[in-house]
């Protein structure tokens, strides 16, 4: 779609070219089906008013349009039946369970060896766990994100960045894999996974004080829980 005086050397308006570049965040197969329709809708909304010609020559896609397009790209690329989506959801749930194991370790260590109870850490982990069970993904992302930010601010030794990396990998996987079109996690299976992560974590904390080695073992325990319990398995269609 173009107008006199508002076209690029390629024969389309500058604004249209920018919309088409924005749509490249979508998969090629999706663009082949919907690109012309979407560009037409975008341009139709900008073609009214006294400054329409100027807009076609110098305008940019709006922030709302850009955000909606990126959100659509995430939902399409990491959909319920897409292999990338399944992988992202596995990583995200494993990360949340990793925080559950860490919370269990902390509680066990406080009971056995004393020290201060980091109650806010456990509270945020509880919010994340409940958010998964009740499909409140914004709460899950926010809770794990706060843990990641706090860990980054207070880390003083290189090994202390291990839980920070876990938090941020989990947040990224949550953003990519758990959106409004993602499948639900069966509540009973999720609760079983949480218990299976919390109990070994607490037992380990009763035996060994918190340390980098203890956290490494916790990561191994979490991996075992994820592999055995697989709380996401009944949550959607087979990957393709």
KOLDOVEX-344982 format. One record per atom (N, C-alpha, C, CB): residue in one letter; x, y, z. Coordinates in steps of 0.05 Angstrom, whole numbers, padded with zeros to 5 digits, always signed. Glycine has a CB too. Example, Ala and Ser with C-alpha at 12.3 -4.5 7.8 and 13.67 -1.06 7.14 Angstrom:
BEGIN
A+00264-00114+00156;A+00246-00090+00156;A+00264-00066+00156;A+00226-00089+00181;S+00257-00045+00142;S+00273-00021+00143;S+00258+00001+00157;S+00282-00012+00114;
REM end
This chain:
BEGIN
X+00017-00024+00000;X+00000+00000+00000;X+00018+00025+00000;X-00019+00000+00024;X+00013+00043-00019;X+00029+00066-00021;X+00014+00090-00032;X+00053+00061-00039;X+00025+00114-00029;X+00013+00138-00039;X+00035+00155-00052;X+00000+00154-00016;X+00026+00173-00069;X+00046+00190-00083;X+00062+00206-00062;X+00031+00209-00103;X+00087+00206-00066;X+00104+00222-00048;X+00110+00208-00022;X+00092+00248-00043;X+00100+00184-00018;X+00104+00170+00007;X+00112+00141+00002;X+00079+00171+00025;X+00130+00137-00017;X+00139+00110-00024;X+00169+00108-00022;X+00129+00103-00052;X+00178+00084-00016;X+00206+00079-00015;X+00215+00070-00043;X+00213+00058+00006;X+00241+00067-00048;X+00251+00058-00074;X+00239+00031-00082;X+00281+00057-00075;X+00231+00015-00063;X+00219-00011-00069;X+00190-00010-00078;X+00221-00029-00045;X+00178+00014-00078;X+00151+00016-00088;X+00130+00015-00066;X+00146-00004-00108;X+00137+00013-00041;X+00118+00013-00019;X+00124+00037-00001;X+00119-00014-00003;X+00105+00044+00015;X+00109+00067+00033;X+00131+00059+00054;X+00083+00075+00047;X+00144+00079+00065;X+00164+00074+00085;X+00151+00061+00109;X+00178+00101+00093;X+00128+00070+00117;X+00114+00058+00140;X+00107+00029+00134;X+00088+00074+00146;X+00098+00022+00110;X+00092-00005+00104;X+00117-00023+00106;X+00081-00007+00075;X+00140-00012+00096;X+00165-00027+00098;X+00172-00033+00127;X+00187-00012+00084;X+00168-00013+00144;X+00174-00017+00173;X+00155-00037+00186;X+00172+00010+00188;X+00130-00037+00178;X+00112-00058+00188;X+00121-00086+00179;X+00083-00052+00178;X+00129-00088+00154;X+00138-00114+00144;X+00163-00124+00159;X+00143-00113+00114;X+00181-00105+00165;X+00205-00113+00180;X+00197-00122+00208;X+00225-00090+00181;X+00178-00108+00220;X+00168-00116+00247;X+00157-00144+00246;X+00147-00096+00257;X+00142-00151+00225;X+00130-00177+00223;X+00150-00200+00220;X+00110-00177+00201;X+00175-00193+00215;X+00195-00215+00212;X+00200-00230+00238;X+00221-00203+00202;X+00190-00219+00260;X+00193-00235+00285;X+00175-00259+00285;X+00186-00217+00310;X+00155-00259+00267;X+00137-00282+00264;X+00150-00304+00247;X+00110-00273+00252;X+00143-00329+00251;X+00153-00350+00234;X+00146-00346+00205;X+00143-00378+00244;X+00163-00356+00187;X+00159-00352+00158;X+00132-00364+00149;X+00181-00364+00142;X+00125-00387+00160;X+00100-00400+00151;X+00076-00384+00160;X+00098-00429+00163;X+00078-00370+00183;X+00056-00354+00192;X+00054-00328+00175;X+00060-00347+00222;X+00077-00317+00168;X+00076-00293+00152;X+00065-00299+00124;X+00104-00281+00149;X+00071-00322+00114;X+00061-00329+00087;X+00030-00330+00087;X+00072-00356+00078;X+00018-00337+00110;X-00011-00339+00111;X-00024-00312+00118;X-00019-00360+00131;X-00010-00296+00135;X-00024-00273+00147;X-00011-00246+00142;X-00026-00277+00176;X+00012-00245+00130;X+00027-00219+00129;X+00011-00198+00114;X+00053-00223+00115;X+00000-00204+00090;X-00014-00184+00075;X-00038-00173+00090;X-00023-00196+00048;X-00053-00192+00103;X-00076-00183+00118;X-00068-00165+00141;X-00091-00208+00129;X-00047-00172+00156;X-00039-00157+00179;X-00028-00129+00170;X-00017-00172+00195;X-00012-00128+00149;X-00002-00102+00139;X-00025-00085+00131;X+00018-00106+00116;X-00045-00097+00117;X-00068-00081+00108;X-00083-00069+00132;X-00087-00098+00092;X-00087-00084+00153;X-00101-00075+00177;X-00084-00052+00190;X-00105-00098+00197;X-00058-00056+00193;X-00041-00036+00205;X-00043-00009+00190;X-00012-00045+00206;X-00041-00011+00163;X-00040+00013+00147;X-00068+00027+00146;X-00031+00007+00119;X-00089+00011+00146;X-00116+00022+00145;X-00121+00040+00169;X-00137+00000+00144;X-00110+00032+00192;X-00113+00047+00217;X-00097+00073+00216;X-00106+00030+00241;X-00077+00075+00198;X-00060+00099+00197;X-00067+00116+00173;X-00031+00090+00196;X-00086+00108+00157;X-00091+00122+00131;X-00112+00144+00134;X-00101+00102+00111;X-00121+00150+00158;X-00141+00171+00161;X-00128+00196+00174;X-00165+00161+00178;X-00140+00219+00169;X-00130+00243+00182;X-00114+00260+00162;X-00113+00237+00206;X-00111+00285+00169;X-00097+00304+00151;X-00068+00299+00148;X-00101+00332+00162;X-00055+00284+00167;X-00027+00279+00165;X-00021+00250+00156;X-00014+00283+00193;X-00040+00238+00142;X-00036+00210+00134;X-00013+00207+00115;X-00062+00200+00120;X-00010+00225+00095;X+00013+00223+00076;X+00040+00226+00091;X+00010+00245+00055;X+00041+00244+00109;X+00066+00248+00125;X+00072+00223+00142;X+00064+00273+00142;X+00051+00212+00153;X+00054+00188+00169;X+00065+00164+00152;X+00027+00180+00182;X+00054+00161+00128;X+00063+00140+00110;X+00093+00143+00103;X+00046+00139+00085;X+00102+00168+00101;X+00129+00173+00093;X+00149+00172+00116;X+00131+00200+00080;X+00140+00180+00140;X+00159+00182+00163;X+00150+00166+00188;X+00162+00211+00170;X+00127+00154+00187;X+00117+00142+00211;X+00130+00115+00218;X+00087+00137+00208;X+00126+00107+00243;X+00137+00082+00254;X+00113+00066+00266;X+00159+00087+00275;X+00116+00040+00267;X+00095+00024+00281;X+00094+00034+00310;X+00102-00006+00281;X+00069+00035+00322;X+00066+00043+00349;X+00076+00023+00369;X+00037+00049+00355;X+00082+00032+00393;X+00092+00014+00414;X+00072-00009+00419;X+00098+00028+00440;X+00046-00002+00419;X+00026-00022+00424;X+00025-00043+00402;X-00002-00010+00426;X+00028-00035+00377;X+00029-00053+00355;X+00054-00071+00356;X+00029-00038+00328;X+00077-00059+00363;X+00102-00074+00365;X+00100-00095+00387;X+00125-00055+00371;X+00089-00087+00411;X+00086-00105+00433;X+00067-00128+00426;X+00076-00091+00458;X+00045-00122+00413;X+00025-00142+00406;X+00037-00162+00386;X+00000-00129+00394;X+00054-00152+00368;X+00066-00169+00348;X+00087-00188+00361;X+00080-00153+00326;X+00103-00177+00379;X+00123-00194+00392;X+00109-00214+00410;X+00142-00176+00410;X+00087-00206+00424;X+00072-00225+00440;X+00061-00247+00422;X+00049-00211+00455;X+00050-00240+00399;X+00040-00260+00380;X+00062-00279+00372;X+00027-00247+00356;X+00086-00268+00366;X+00108-00285+00357;X+00116-00306+00378;X+00132-00268+00350;X+00116-00297+00404;X+00122-00316+00425;X+00101-00338+00427;X+00124-00301+00453;X+00075-00330+00425;X+00054-00350+00428;X+00054-00369+00404;X+00027-00336+00429;X+00061-00359+00381;X+00062-00377+00357;X+00086-00396+00358;X+00063-00361+00331;X+00110-00384+00364;X+00134-00400+00364;X+00136-00420+00388;X+00158-00382+00365;X+00123-00413+00410;X+00125-00430+00434;X+00097-00439+00442;X+00138-00414+00458;X+00081-00447+00422;X+00054-00456+00427;X+00052-00483+00441;X+00039-00457+00401;X+00027-00491+00447;X+00023-00515+00462;X+00035-00540+00449;X-00007-00519+00466;X+00034-00541+00423;X+00043-00565+00409;X+00070-00561+00395;X+00023-00573+00388;X+00084-00539+00400;X+00110-00534+00387;X+00132-00545+00405;X+00114-00504+00382;X+00152-00558+00392;X+00174-00570+00407;X+00188-00549+00424;X+00193-00584+00388;X+00193-00525+00413;X+00206-00504+00428;X+00190-00496+00453;X+00211-00480+00411;X+00163-00496+00450;X+00146-00490+00473;X+00148-00511+00495;X+00118-00486+00464;X+00148-00536+00486;X+00150-00558+00506;X+00176-00556+00521;X+00147-00585+00492;X+00198-00551+00507;X+00224-00548+00520;X+00224-00525+00539;X+00246-00545+00499;X+00214-00502+00531;X+00213-00478+00548;X+00197-00484+00574;X+00201-00454+00534;X+00175-00498+00571;X+00158-00504+00595;X+00172-00524+00613;X+00131-00514+00586;X+00186-00543+00602;X+00201-00562+00619;X+00223-00547+00635;X+00214-00584+00601;X+00238-00529+00621;X+00259-00514+00635;X+00247-00496+00656;X+00275-00497+00614;X+00224-00483+00650;X+00212-00465+00669;X+00203-00480+00694;X+00188-00451+00656;X+00189-00502+00691;X+00180-00517+00714;X+00203-00529+00730;X+00161-00540+00705;X+00224-00538+00716;X+00248-00548+00730;X+00260-00526+00746;X+00268-00559+00710;X+00260-00501+00735;X+00272-00479+00750;X+00256-00472+00775;X+00273-00455+00732;X+00229-00472+00772;X+00212-00467+00796;X+00217-00489+00817;X+00182-00466+00788;X+00219-00514+00808;X+00224-00535+00827;X+00252-00532+00840;X+00222-00563+00814;X+00271-00522+00825;X+00297-00516+00836;X+00296-00497+00860;X+00316-00506+00815;X+00279-00477+00857;X+00275-00458+00879;X+00261-00471+00903;X+00259-00434+00870;X+00243-00490+00897;X+00230-00505+00918;X+00250-00521+00934;X+00208-00524+00907;X+00268-00535+00920;X+00289-00550+00933;X+00307-00532+00950;X+00307-00565+00912;X+00314-00508+00939;X+00330-00489+00954;X+00316-00480+00979;X+00337-00465+00937;X+00290-00475+00977;X+00274-00467+01001;X+00274-00489+01022;X+00245-00460+00993;X+00271-00514+01013;X+00273-00536+01031;X+00300-00538+01045;X+00266-00562+01017;X+00321-00535+01029;X+00348-00535+01041;X+00351-00514+01063;X+00369-00530+01019;X+00341-00490+01057;X+00343-00468+01076;X+00329-00474+01102;X+00333-00442+01064;X+00305-00484+01100;X+00289-00491+01124;X+00303-00513+01140;X+00261-00500+01116;X+00312-00534+01126;X+00326-00556+01140;X+00351-00547+01154;X+00333-00578+01121;X+00366-00529+01141;X+00391-00519+01152;X+00386-00502+01177;X+00407-00503+01132;X+00364-00485+01176;X+00358-00469+01199;X+00350-00486+01223;X+00335-00449+01192;X+00334-00507+01218;X+00325-00524+01239;X+00349-00539+01252;X+00305-00545+01229;X+00368-00548+01235;X+00390-00565+01245;X+00414-00549+01255;X+00399-00583+01223;X+00420-00527+01241;X+00445-00513+01247;X+00440-00485+01257;X+00463-00512+01223;X+00415-00476+01257;X+00409-00449+01266;X+00413-00428+01245;X+00426-00442+01291;X+00413-00403+01253;X+00416-00381+01234;X+00389-00368+01229;X+00427-00391+01208;X+00389-00347+01214;X+00364-00332+01208;X+00348-00345+01186;X+00371-00303+01201;X+00322-00344+01189;X+00304-00355+01169;X+00299-00334+01148;X+00277-00364+01183;X+00305-00340+01124;X+00301-00321+01102;X+00272-00325+01092;X+00321-00326+01078;X+00253-00314+01108;X+00225-00319+01104;X+00215-00309+01077;X+00209-00308+01126;X+00226-00286+01068;X+00216-00274+01043;X+00223-00291+01019;X+00228-00246+01040;X+00246-00305+01020;X+00253-00324+00998;X+00232-00346+00997;X+00281-00336+01003;X+00225-00358+01020;X+00205-00379+01020;X+00178-00369+01012;X+00204-00392+01048;X+00172-00344+01019;X+00146-00332+01012;X+00144-00329+00982;X+00142-00305+01026;X+00165-00319+00969;X+00165-00316+00940;X+00163-00343+00926;X+00189-00300+00931;X+00177-00362+00936;X+00176-00389+00924;X+00147-00400+00927;X+00196-00408+00938;X+00135-00395+00950;X+00107-00404+00953;X+00088-00391+00933;X+00097-00399+00982;X+00093-00365+00928;X+00077-00351+00908;X+00080-00363+00881;X+00085-00320+00907;X+00105-00370+00874;X+00110-00382+00848;X+00097-00409+00846;X+00140-00385+00844;X+00099-00425+00867;X+00087-00452+00867;X+00056-00450+00864;X+00094-00467+00893;X+00044-00432+00879;X+00015-00428+00877;X+00007-00417+00850;X+00005-00410+00900;X+00024-00400+00839;X+00018-00388+00813;X+00017-00409+00791;X+00038-00367+00806;X+00035-00428+00793;X+00035-00450+00773;X+00009-00467+00776;X+00060-00469+00776;X+00002-00473+00801;X-00022-00489+00805;X-00047-00476+00796;X-00024-00496+00835;X-00049-00449+00800;X-00073-00435+00793;X-00070-00418+00767;X-00081-00416+00816;X-00049-00424+00752;X-00046-00412+00725;X-00043-00381+00727;X-00069-00419+00707;X-00031-00371+00747;X-00026-00342+00750;X+00003-00337+00742;X-00031-00332+00779;X+00008-00337+00716;X+00036-00337+00707;X+00050-00310+00712;X+00037-00343+00678;X+00035-00289+00712;X+00047-00263+00719;X+00059-00263+00747;X+00027-00240+00716;X+00045-00276+00765;X+00055-00278+00793;X+00080-00295+00794;X+00033-00289+00812;X+00080-00317+00779;X+00103-00335+00779;X+00128-00320+00768;X+00097-00360+00762;X+00124-00306+00746;X+00146-00292+00734;X+00157-00270+00752;X+00138-00279+00707;X+00138-00255+00765;X+00146-00234+00783;X+00161-00245+00807;X+00122-00218+00792;X+00152-00266+00819;X+00164-00277+00843;X+00193-00287+00837;X+00148-00300+00854;X+00196-00302+00815;X+00223-00312+00809;X+00241-00289+00799;X+00221-00334+00787;X+00229-00269+00786;X+00244-00246+00777;X+00256-00230+00800;X+00227-00228+00760;X+00240-00227+00821;X+00249-00212+00845;X+00273-00227+00857;X+00227-00209+00866;X+00271-00254+00859;X+00293-00270+00870;X+00318-00266+00853;X+00285-00300+00871;X+00315-00265+00826;X+00338-00262+00809;X+00351-00235+00813;X+00330-00265+00780;X+00335-00214+00814;X+00345-00187+00818;X+00359-00184+00845;X+00322-00166+00816;X+00347-00194+00866;X+00359-00193+00893;X+00385-00208+00893;X+00340-00204+00914;X+00386-00232+00882;X+00410-00247+00882;X+00433-00233+00867;X+00405-00274+00869;X+00426-00220+00845;X+00446-00206+00830;X+00458-00182+00846;X+00435-00196+00803;X+00441-00169+00862;X+00449-00146+00877;X+00467-00153+00901;X+00425-00130+00886;X+00462-00176+00913;X+00476-00183+00937;X+00499-00203+00933;X+00457-00195+00957;X+00502-00214+00909;X+00523-00234+00905;X+00550-00221+00908;X+00520-00246+00876;X+00567-00234+00925;X+00594-00224+00930;X+00615-00244+00921;X+00597-00218+00959;X+00608-00269+00917;X+00627-00289+00908;X+00616-00301+00882;X+00631-00311+00929;X+00634-00311+00864;X+00625-00323+00839;X+00605-00345+00842;X+00649-00333+00823;X+00609-00362+00862;X+00591-00385+00865;X+00563-00375+00872;X+00601-00404+00887;X+00560-00351+00884;X+00534-00341+00891;X+00517-00334+00867;X+00537-00317+00909;X+00530-00333+00844;X+00515-00327+00819;X+00500-00352+00809;X+00534-00316+00798;X+00506-00375+00820;X+00493-00400+00810;X+00462-00398+00814;X+00503-00424+00825;X+00452-00391+00838;X+00423-00389+00840;X+00412-00365+00824;X+00416-00385+00869;X+00428-00345+00820;X+00419-00322+00803;X+00415-00331+00775;X+00440-00299+00804;X+00433-00346+00764;X+00430-00357+00737;X+00406-00375+00735;X+00455-00373+00728;X+00401-00391+00755;X+00377-00408+00756;X+00352-00391+00755;X+00377-00426+00782;X+00352-00370+00770;X+00328-00352+00771;X+00323-00340+00743;X+00332-00330+00791;X+00344-00329+00730;X+00340-00315+00705;X+00334-00334+00682;X+00365-00299+00699;X+00347-00358+00682;X+00339-00378+00662;X+00310-00386+00665;X+00358-00403+00664;X+00302-00388+00690;X+00274-00395+00696;X+00255-00373+00686;X+00269-00400+00725;X+00262-00348+00691;X+00245-00326+00683;X+00242-00325+00652;X+00256-00299+00693;X+00265-00328+00638;X+00264-00328+00609;X+00246-00351+00599;X+00292-00330+00597;X+00250-00375+00610;X+00234-00397+00601;X+00204-00393+00608;X+00244-00423+00615;X+00198-00381+00630;X+00170-00375+00637;X+00158-00355+00617;X+00169-00363+00666;X+00173-00335+00610;X+00163-00315+00591;X+00157-00328+00564;X+00183-00292+00588;X+00175-00345+00555;X+00172-00357+00529;X+00151-00380+00529;X+00199-00368+00520;X+00151-00396+00550;X+00135-00420+00549;X+00108-00418+00561;X+00149-00441+00561;X+00105-00401+00582;X+00080-00400+00596;X+00066-00373+00591;X+00084-00404+00626;X+00050-00373+00570;X+00034-00350+00562;X+00004-00358+00564;X+00041-00340+00533;X-00013-00340+00556;X-00042-00345+00560;X-00053-00369+00544;X-00057-00321+00554;X-00038-00377+00523;X-00048-00399+00507;X-00033-00425+00514;X-00043-00393+00478;X-00016-00425+00534;X-00002-00449+00542;X-00021-00467+00557;X+00023-00442+00559;X-00015-00493+00556;X-00032-00513+00570;X-00030-00510+00601;X-00026-00541+00562;X-00049-00519+00615;X-00049-00518+00644;X-00032-00541+00655;X-00077-00520+00656;X-00021-00537+00678;X-00006-00559+00692;X-00026-00574+00710;X+00019-00548+00708;X-00029-00600+00707;X-00047-00614+00725;X-00039-00610+00754;X-00047-00645+00718;X-00058-00601+00770;X-00052-00592+00797;X-00041-00615+00814;X-00077-00581+00810;X-00053-00638+00812;X-00044-00661+00829;X-00015-00668+00822;X-00062-00686+00825;X-00008-00669+00797;X+00019-00676+00789;X+00039-00654+00798;X+00021-00680+00758;X+00031-00629+00796;X+00048-00608+00805;X+00053-00609+00835;X+00036-00580+00797;X+00032-00613+00850;X+00035-00615+00880;X+00054-00638+00887;X+00007-00619+00893;X+00051-00661+00872;X+00069-00684+00878;X+00098-00677+00872;X+00060-00708+00860;X+00102-00661+00850;X+00129-00653+00843;X+00141-00634+00864;X+00130-00639+00816;X+00124-00616+00875;X+00133-00597+00895;X+00141-00612+00921;X+00111-00576+00902;X+00125-00631+00929;X+00131-00647+00953;X+00157-00663+00948;X+00107-00666+00960;X+00159-00675+00924;X+00182-00691+00918;X+00208-00674+00917;X+00178-00705+00892;X+00205-00648+00912;X+00229-00630+00913;X+00234-00619+00940;X+00225-00608+00893;X+00213-00613+00955;X+00216-00600+00981;X+00227-00619+01002;X+00189-00589+00991;X+00218-00644+01002;X+00226-00663+01023;X+00256-00670+01020;X+00210-00689+01021;X+00266-00678+00997;X+00295-00683+00995;X+00312-00658+01001;X+00302-00693+00967;X+00302-00634+00993;X+00317-00610+00999;X+00319-00605+01028;X+00304-00586+00985;X+00297-00609+01043;X+00297-00605+01072;X+00315-00626+01085;X+00268-00606+01083;X+00313-00651+01076;X+00330-00672+01087;X+00359-00666+01084;X+00323-00700+01075;X+00367-00656+01060;X+00395-00650+01056;X+00403-00626+01074;X+00399-00643+01026;X+00386-00606+01077;X+00392-00584+01094;X+00395-00592+01123;X+00370-00563+01092;X+00383-00614+01132;X+00386-00624+01159;X+00413-00637+01163;X+00364-00643+01166;X+00425-00646+01142;X+00450-00661+01144;X+00474-00643+01139;X+00450-00684+01124;X+00473-00625+01119;X+00496-00609+01110;X+00488-00580+01110;X+00506-00619+01083;X+00504-00562+01121;X+00498-00533+01120;X+00498-00524+01091;X+00518-00517+01136;X+00484-00502+01086;X+00484-00491+01059;X+00512-00484+01049;X+00465-00466+01057;X+00518-00491+01024;X+00544-00486+01012;X+00541-00489+00982;X+00566-00505+01024;X+00562-00482+00967;X+00560-00486+00938;X+00556-00515+00931;X+00585-00476+00925;X+00569-00533+00946;X+00566-00562+00941;X+00537-00571+00946;X+00585-00579+00958;X+00526-00560+00968;X+00498-00567+00974;X+00479-00558+00952;X+00490-00555+01001;X+00485-00534+00942;X+00467-00525+00921;X+00470-00542+00896;X+00473-00495+00914;X+00495-00551+00890;X+00499-00568+00867;X+00483-00594+00869;X+00528-00574+00863;X+00484-00606+00893;X+00468-00630+00898;X+00439-00624+00895;X+00474-00642+00926;X+00430-00601+00904;X+00402-00594+00901;X+00394-00593+00872;X+00396-00567+00915;X+00411-00582+00855;X+00406-00581+00827;X+00402-00609+00816;X+00428-00567+00812;X+00419-00628+00825;X+00417-00656+00816;X+00391-00668+00825;X+00441-00673+00826;X+00383-00662+00850;X+00358-00672+00861;X+00335-00662+00844;X+00354-00665+00890;X+00336-00636+00838;X+00315-00624+00822;X+00312-00637+00795;X+00320-00594+00818;X+00335-00642+00782;X+00335-00656+00756;X+00321-00683+00758;X+00363-00659+00745;X+00328-00698+00780;X+00315-00724+00784;X+00285-00722+00787;X+00327-00737+00808;X+00277-00701+00802;X+00248-00697+00807;X+00234-00692+00780;X+00243-00674+00826;X+00246-00674+00764;X+00234-00667+00738;X+00232-00691+00720;X+00250-00645+00725;X+00253-00707+00719;X+00253-00730+00701;X+00233-00751+00710;X+00281-00743+00700;X+00231-00756+00736;X+00213-00777+00746;X+00184-00768+00747;X+00222-00785+00774;X+00178-00745+00758;X+00151-00736+00762;X+00138-00725+00737;X+00149-00716+00784;X+00154-00710+00721;X+00145-00698+00696;X+00117-00684+00699;X+00143-00719+00674;X+00116-00663+00715;X+00090-00651+00721;X+00076-00638+00697;X+00093-00630+00742;X+00091-00634+00675;X+00080-00621+00652;X+00068-00641+00632;X+00101-00604+00638;X+00072-00667+00636;X+00067-00687+00615;X+00039-00686+00605;X+00074-00714+00625;X+00019-00683+00623;X-00008-00683+00614;X-00019-00655+00608;X-00025-00696+00636;X+00000-00637+00603;X-00009-00609+00600;X-00014-00600+00572;X+00012-00591+00612;X-00010-00617+00552;X-00016-00607+00525;X-00012-00629+00504;X+00002-00584+00519;X-00013-00621+00479;X-00011-00639+00457;X+00018-00648+00453;X-00022-00626+00432;X+00022-00670+00440;X+00050-00678+00434;X+00064-00657+00418;X+00049-00705+00419;X+00090-00654+00422;X+00105-00634+00407;X+00106-00641+00377;X+00133-00630+00418;X+00109-00620+00361;X+00113-00625+00332;X+00135-00606+00322;X+00087-00620+00316;
REM end
